[in-house]
Amino acid sequence: MDNTAYDMSQSSEVTPSFFVKKDYLSIMDNMNGVYSSNQLVIDTSQLSNSNKWINYREGYLLMPLLIIFTLSTAASG
């Protein structure tokens, strides 16, 4: 996925690297745990203002999923 890093690793010349490591930034949504409107708002301006290079193609969205099962019995009669 990262062609530049791969090309640099295959090069026999000693070249300075323009990055040393990858950092993963995390942000929270703006809903403060209240999802009664069935809506999620994510403000990415925190990423833009982090003074780091951002590669959105390598980003991911992590969302918990809650599934509730209930057992209903049919009345026989």
Secondary structure by P-SEA (a helix, b strand, c coil): ccaaaaaaaaccccccccccbbbbbbbbccccccccccbbbbbcccccccccccccccbbbbbbbbbbbbbbbcccc
